[in-house]
Amino acid sequence: MSDKYDVIVIGAGPAGYVAAIKAAQLGFSVACIEKWTKKDGRPSLGGTCLNVGCIPSKALLESSHKYESTQHEMAEHGIALGDVSFDVSKMMTRKDQVVEQLTGGIAGLFKHNGVKHLFGKGKLLAGKKVEFAPQDGGAVQILDAGNVILATGSVPVEIPPAPLTPGKIVDSTGALEFTEVPKRLGVIGGGVIGLELGSVWSRLGADVVVFEAMDKFLAVADQQIAKESAKIFKKQGLDIRTSTLVSGTEIKGDDIHVTFKDGDGEKSEIFDKLIVAVGRRPYTDGCIASDSGVTMADRGFVHVDDFCQTSVPGVYAVGDLVRGPMLAHKGSEEGVMVAERIAGKPAQVNYDTVPSVIYTHPEVSWVGKTEEECKQDGVPYKTGSFPFAANGRALASNDSAGSVKVIAHADTDRVLGVHIVGPNSGDMIAQAVIAMEFGSSAEDLGTIMFAHPTVSEALHEAALAVDGHALHIANRKKK
């Protein structure tokens, strides 16, 4: 094995493995160090996202949605199925098969592109040297790197009132491994992870209570869309409680006693399982030597400039280790940017157009500024909204909950933000990202031809509604 590489990447999650592949495509010699191990001891690439995050959660969301729609919606389509049942173990097996296929795919891409996978732990030392400790217990090696990319990701945040207890009080990873549906499920945290995992088990029959400490539901989202989303989720059976702070937990036999404080004082409820989903923190444990020269930022993040360069020339950090939303696609784009900048290319990431998606049903997605941010920043703005209830494809699909909201600058008409709760909104938001990336105005979106009938027409109509020109709803304003 070589002890010198042009680029060494520490971490093979969405930020790291993409950076490694891109660097190899640009002609560099590349090694990627990753310690992730499957249950059977085999190495696995893809990090949290592919192994215990984005992908397995979406597999279970899809399985649970198919069960729910089969149970409740088929009769409306004239389809009689009789009693419908499900098998959690088969859902888990399918989930694991999806993970196996995708993680194996990355290994194949490494081989095809000439990326050397080093199975073990990596640590950045001084002078752009990297310590590699093989997972099999072999001799520790010191590697030389022309450039180092730190991409070690993040781990779930733990909280003192709810210490993790295997099989009872779990984090997002444990919530993907339940062997049966809990009758009573508590979820601490009403963000992306809490809502998605709560939805999985709610669809399969669990009574789900979501405890959210903040007074606003989805505080980071546009509040018009957040309030509409909350109504939809509550109608589905999620008991969402804002301004509610969990203060303690106690396991008594099979029961978990949860104490919490809300506007009426301290209370207690009993659950069978409890999911802690209060966010994630950067993972740098043992990955960066104290004399490496890398400057740390607040809350464990690595300090970087706009191009993910750390305080040490030739050492970069990407993904969940650095500022900005902890999103796989954001990390991947940073990985590509860094690889290209190492190659001398003028690459950059536009952080104003990073999309966010919550994979509930309906999905919630957004990009750009919220109306609240426009008000706070003193930006003159105008808005247009369009409900999926007036969209032909959504109605034909019996999936018409939600709406699209477009925010544009009042003077220039440039699109500042797009916010959606509705069917396939995670796919629809890409259209808004492209529009904003190329400086589109609301008028531009309104004059583009959209195929009919599609749910995407709701974006077209919302853009028209910005100036009171929507065609398939009564406009509140005319111009």
C-alpha positions in Angstrom: 0.0 0.0 0.0 1.2 3.5 -0.9 2.0 5.8 2.0 1.5 9.0 -0.1 -1.5 10.3 -1.9 -2.5 13.5 -3.7 -5.8 13.6 -1.7 -6.8 11.7 1.4 -10.4 11.9 2.4 -11.3 10.9 6.0 -15.0 9.7 6.0 -17.0 8.1 3.2 -20.4 9.6 3.7 -22.2 11.6 1.0 -19.6 14.4 1.4 -16.5 12.2 1.6 -17.2 9.5 -1.0 -18.3 12.1 -3.6 -15.2 14.2 -2.9 -13.0 11.1 -3.3 -14.6 10.0 -6.6 -14.5 13.6 -8.0 -10.8 14.0 -7.1 -10.0 10.7 -8.7 -11.9 11.7 -11.9 -9.7 14.8 -12.0 -6.6 12.7 -12.1 -5.4 12.7 -8.5 -4.3 9.6 -6.5 -6.9 9.3 -3.8 -7.4 7.3 -0.6 -10.6 7.4 1.4 -10.5 6.2 5.1 -13.8 4.9 6.5 -14.4 2.8 9.6 -18.1 2.0 9.2 -18.8 -1.7 9.8 -21.9 -3.7 8.9 -23.5 -6.0 11.5 -21.6 -8.9 10.1 -18.2 -7.1 10.4 -17.9 -6.2 6.7 -16.8 -2.7 5.8 -19.5 -0.3 4.5 -19.3 3.0 2.6 -21.9 5.7 2.5 -21.8 6.9 6.1 -24.9 7.7 8.2 -27.0 8.6 5.1 -26.8 5.3 3.4 -26.5 3.0 6.4 -28.8 4.3 9.1 -30.2 7.6 7.8 -31.6 9.0 4.6 -31.9 5.7 2.7 -33.2 3.2 5.2 -35.7 5.8 6.6 -37.1 6.4 3.1 -37.4 2.6 2.6 -39.5 2.3 5.7 -41.5 5.5 4.9 -42.3 4.0 1.5 -43.4 0.6 3.0 -45.5 2.2 5.7 -47.1 4.6 3.1 -48.0 1.7 0.9 -49.7 0.0 3.8 -51.6 3.1 4.8 -52.8 3.9 1.3 -53.8 0.3 0.7 -55.7 0.2 3.9 -57.5 3.6 3.6 -57.6 4.7 -0.1 -58.2 1.7 -2.3 -61.9 1.6 -1.7 -62.2 5.2 -3.1 -60.7 3.9 -6.3 -63.2 1.0 -6.5 -60.6 -1.6 -5.4 -61.7 -4.1 -2.7 -58.9 -5.9 -1.0 -60.4 -7.3 2.2 -58.3 -7.4 5.3 -54.8 -5.8 4.8 -51.9 -6.8 7.0 -48.2 -6.1 7.2 -45.0 -7.9 8.3 -42.4 -5.6 10.1 -39.7 -8.2 9.6 -40.2 -8.2 5.8 -40.2 -4.4 5.8 -36.8 -4.4 7.7 -35.4 -7.0 5.3 -36.3 -4.9 2.3 -34.8 -1.9 3.9 -31.6 -3.7 4.5 -31.5 -5.0 0.9 -31.8 -1.4 -0.4 -28.9 -0.3 1.9 -26.8 -3.3 0.8 -27.3 -2.5 -2.9 -26.4 1.2 -2.5 -23.4 0.8 -0.2 -22.1 -1.9 -2.5 -22.6 0.4 -5.4 -20.2 2.9 -3.8 -17.5 0.2 -3.4 -17.9 -0.5 -7.1 -17.6 3.2 -8.0 -14.4 3.4 -5.9 -12.9 0.5 -7.8 -14.0 1.9 -11.2 -12.5 5.4 -10.4 -9.3 4.1 -8.7 -10.1 5.3 -5.2 -8.3 3.3 -2.5 -10.6 2.4 0.4 -8.7 2.2 3.6 -10.9 0.3 6.2 -10.2 1.8 9.6 -9.8 5.1 11.5 -8.2 8.2 10.2 -6.7 11.1 12.1 -5.3 14.4 10.8 -1.9 15.1 12.2 0.4 18.2 11.8 1.9 18.8 8.4 -0.9 17.3 6.4 0.0 13.8 7.6 -2.8 11.3 8.3 -2.7 8.5 10.9 -4.4 5.4 9.6 -5.4 2.6 12.1 -6.7 -0.5 10.3 -9.9 -1.8 11.6 -8.4 -5.3 11.7 -6.0 -4.2 14.4 -3.0 -4.1 12.0 -0.1 -1.7 12.5 -0.8 2.0 12.5 0.5 3.8 9.5 1.4 7.4 8.8 0.4 8.6 5.4 1.5 11.7 3.5 -1.1 13.8 1.7 -0.9 16.6 -0.7 -4.4 17.6 0.4 -6.7 16.3 3.1 -10.5 16.5 3.1 -12.2 16.0 6.5 -15.7 14.5 6.0 -16.4 12.6 9.2 -20.0 13.6 9.5 -22.2 13.9 12.5 -23.9 11.8 15.2 -27.2 12.2 17.1 -27.3 14.6 20.0 -28.1 12.9 23.3 -29.9 14.7 26.2 -29.6 14.1 29.9 -33.4 13.9 30.6 -33.6 10.9 28.2 -30.5 8.7 28.3 -30.4 6.1 25.6 -31.4 2.6 26.6 -31.2 -0.1 24.0 -34.6 -1.2 22.7 -36.5 1.4 24.8 -35.1 4.9 24.6 -33.4 5.2 21.2 -31.9 7.6 18.7 -32.7 7.7 15.0 -30.7 4.6 14.4 -32.5 2.5 17.0 -35.9 3.7 15.6 -35.1 2.0 12.3 -34.6 -1.3 14.1 -37.9 -1.9 16.0 -39.0 -5.5 15.6 -42.7 -4.6 16.3 -44.9 -1.6 16.2 -45.1 0.1 19.6 -48.6 0.9 20.8 -47.5 4.1 22.5 -44.6 6.0 20.9 -43.0 9.2 22.1 -40.8 11.3 19.9 -38.6 14.1 21.4 -38.0 16.6 18.7 -40.4 17.9 16.0 -37.9 18.4 13.3 -37.2 16.5 10.1 -36.0 13.2 11.7 -38.7 13.2 14.4 -41.5 13.8 11.9 -40.3 11.2 9.4 -39.8 8.4 12.0 -43.0 9.3 13.8 -44.8 9.0 10.5 -43.4 5.5 9.8 -44.7 4.1 13.1 -47.9 6.1 13.1 -49.0 4.7 9.8 -48.4 1.2 11.1 -50.7 1.8 14.1 -48.7 3.4 16.9 -50.2 6.3 18.9 -47.5 8.9 18.4 -46.8 12.0 20.5 -44.2 14.5 19.3 -42.7 16.7 21.9 -41.3 20.0 20.5 -39.6 22.4 22.9 -39.9 25.4 20.6 -43.1 27.4 20.5 -43.4 27.2 16.7 -43.8 24.1 14.7 -41.0 23.8 12.0 -39.6 27.1 13.1 -37.0 27.1 10.3 -39.7 26.8 7.6 -42.0 29.4 6.2 -44.7 29.7 8.9 -47.6 29.7 6.4 -46.5 26.3 5.1 -45.5 25.1 8.6 -49.0 25.8 10.0 -50.6 24.1 7.0 -48.3 21.1 7.5 -49.2 20.8 11.2 -52.9 20.7 10.4 -52.3 17.9 7.9 -50.1 15.9 10.2 -52.5 16.2 13.1 -55.3 15.1 10.9 -53.2 12.0 10.1 -52.9 11.2 13.8 -49.6 12.8 15.0 -50.1 14.4 18.3 -47.7 17.4 17.9 -47.1 19.4 21.1 -45.1 22.6 20.8 -43.7 24.6 23.8 -43.3 21.2 25.5 -40.0 20.4 27.2 -39.2 16.9 28.3 -37.6 17.1 31.8 -37.1 13.4 32.7 -37.6 9.7 31.9 -37.9 6.6 34.0 -38.2 3.0 32.8 -40.5 0.9 35.0 -40.8 -2.6 33.6 -42.0 -2.3 30.0 -43.2 1.2 30.5 -41.3 4.5 29.9 -42.5 7.3 32.2 -41.9 10.6 30.5 -42.2 13.9 32.5 -42.5 17.1 30.6 -43.5 20.8 31.1 -45.9 22.7 28.9 -48.0 25.8 29.4 -50.1 24.1 32.1 -47.1 23.0 34.2 -45.4 19.6 34.7 -47.1 16.4 33.5 -46.3 12.8 32.9 -47.2 10.2 30.2 -46.3 6.5 29.6 -44.9 5.1 26.4 -43.6 1.8 25.1 -40.8 3.3 23.1 -39.2 6.7 23.0 -37.2 8.2 20.1 -34.8 11.1 20.8 -34.5 13.2 17.7 -33.3 16.6 18.9 -30.6 17.1 16.2 -27.1 16.1 15.4 -23.6 17.3 16.3 -20.3 17.2 14.3 -18.3 14.1 14.8 -14.6 14.9 15.3 -13.8 12.5 18.2 -10.2 11.4 17.7 -10.2 12.6 14.1 -8.2 15.9 14.5 -4.9 16.1 16.5 -4.6 19.1 18.8 -1.4 20.2 17.0 -2.9 19.8 13.5 -3.3 23.5 13.2 -7.0 23.3 12.3 -9.1 26.0 14.1 -12.4 24.9 15.6 -15.6 26.9 15.5 -18.5 27.0 18.0 -20.4 23.8 19.0 -17.8 21.4 17.6 -17.8 22.6 14.0 -14.6 23.0 12.0 -13.9 26.6 11.0 -13.8 27.1 7.2 -14.0 29.8 4.7 -16.6 30.1 1.9 -14.7 27.4 -0.1 -14.4 24.9 2.9 -10.7 25.6 3.4 -9.6 25.3 7.0 -7.0 27.3 8.8 -4.4 24.9 7.4 -3.6 25.4 3.6 -4.4 22.2 1.8 -6.8 20.9 4.5 -10.5 21.1 3.9 -13.6 20.2 5.8 -17.0 19.5 4.2 -20.5 18.3 5.1 -21.9 18.1 8.6 -18.5 19.2 10.0 -19.0 22.8 8.8 -21.5 25.6 9.0 -24.8 25.4 7.2 -27.6 22.8 7.2 -26.7 19.2 7.9 -27.9 17.8 4.5 -26.4 15.1 2.4 -26.7 17.0 -0.9 -25.1 20.1 0.6 -22.1 18.0 1.7 -21.9 16.3 -1.7 -21.7 19.6 -3.5 -19.1 20.8 -1.1 -17.1 17.7 -1.8 -17.2 18.3 -5.5 -16.3 22.0 -5.0 -13.2 21.1 -2.9 -12.0 18.5 -5.4 -12.3 21.0 -8.2 -10.6 23.8 -6.3 -7.7 21.4 -5.5 -7.5 21.0 -9.3 -7.3 24.8 -9.8 -10.9 25.2 -11.0 -13.0 28.2 -9.9 -15.8 26.1 -8.2 -18.2 27.4 -5.5 -21.4 26.4 -3.8 -24.4 28.8 -3.8 -25.6 28.4 -0.2 -28.7 30.5 -1.0 -30.2 27.7 -3.0 -29.8 24.7 -0.8 -33.1 22.8 -0.8 -34.6 21.2 2.3 -37.1 18.3 2.2 -39.1 16.5 4.9 -40.2 13.1 3.5 -43.5 12.9 5.3 -46.7 12.5 3.2 -47.3 15.0 1.9 -43.7 16.1 1.7 -42.6 19.5 2.9 -39.9 21.3 1.0 -38.4 24.7 0.6 -35.5 26.7 -0.8 -34.5 30.3 -0.2 -35.9 32.9 2.1 -39.1 32.5 4.2 -41.6 35.3 4.5 -40.4 35.8 8.1 -36.8 36.2 7.0 -37.8 38.8 4.4 -39.6 40.8 7.1 -36.7 40.5 9.5 -34.1 41.5 6.9 -36.3 44.4 5.7 -36.5 43.0 2.2 -39.5 44.2 0.2 -41.4 41.2 -1.1 -44.6 39.9 -2.6 -46.1 36.4 -2.4 -48.3 34.1 -4.4 -49.9 30.8 -3.3 -51.7 28.0 -5.0 -53.5 25.0 -3.4 -53.1 21.5 -4.7 -56.9 21.2 -4.2 -57.2 23.2 -7.5 -54.6 21.0 -9.3 -56.1 18.4 -11.7 -53.3 15.8 -11.3 -53.4 16.0 -7.6 -57.1 15.6 -7.4 -57.0 12.7 -9.9 -54.4 11.0 -7.7 -56.5 11.6 -4.6 -53.5 13.4 -3.2 -54.4 17.1 -3.0 -53.5 18.3 0.5 -51.1 21.3 0.7 -50.1 24.2 -1.4 -47.2 26.1 -3.1 -45.9 29.5 -2.1 -43.6 31.7 -4.1 -41.9 34.7 -2.6 -40.5 37.3 -5.0 -38.7 40.7 -4.5 -41.3 43.5 -4.7 -39.1 45.7 -6.9 -37.1 43.3 -9.1 -39.6 40.3 -9.2 -36.6 38.0 -8.6 -37.7 34.8 -6.9 -36.4 34.8 -3.3 -37.9 31.6 -2.0 -40.3 28.7 -2.8 -42.1 26.7 -0.1 -44.2 23.6 -0.7 -46.3 21.1 1.3 -47.8 18.6 -1.1 -47.4 15.5 -3.3 -43.9 14.9 -4.6 -42.7 18.3 -3.4 -39.2 17.0 -2.8 -39.0 16.5 -6.6 -40.8 19.7 -7.4 -38.4 21.9 -5.3 -35.6 21.1 -7.8 -37.5 23.3 -10.4 -37.4 26.2 -7.9 -33.7 25.6 -7.2 -32.9 25.8 -10.9 -35.0 28.9 -11.3 -33.4 30.7 -8.4 -29.9 29.5 -9.5 -30.4 31.3 -12.8 -31.9 34.4 -11.3 -35.5 33.8 -12.4 -38.2 36.2 -11.8 -41.7 35.2 -10.8 -42.8 36.3 -14.2 -40.3 33.9 -15.8 -41.7 31.0 -13.9 -45.2 32.1 -14.8 -44.4 32.2 -18.6 -42.7 28.8 -18.8 -44.9 26.1 -20.2 -45.6 23.3 -17.8 -46.9 19.9 -18.9 -50.6 19.2 -18.1 -51.8 17.6 -16.0 -48.9 17.6 -13.5 -48.6 18.6 -9.9 -45.8 20.9 -11.0 -48.4 23.2 -12.5 -49.1 24.3 -8.9 -45.6 26.0 -8.9 -46.5 27.7 -12.2 -49.8 29.0 -10.8 -48.2 30.2 -7.6 -45.7 32.2 -9.6 -48.6 33.7 -11.6 -50.4 34.4 -8.3 -47.5 36.6 -7.1 -48.9 39.4 -9.3 -52.6 38.3 -9.2 -52.5 36.4 -12.5 -53.3 32.8 -11.4 -55.5 31.1 -13.9 -57.2 28.4 -11.9 -58.1 30.2 -8.6 -59.8 33.4 -7.9 -57.0 36.0 -7.4 -57.0 38.1 -4.3 -55.1 40.9 -6.0 -55.1 42.1 -9.6 -52.5 44.1 -11.4 
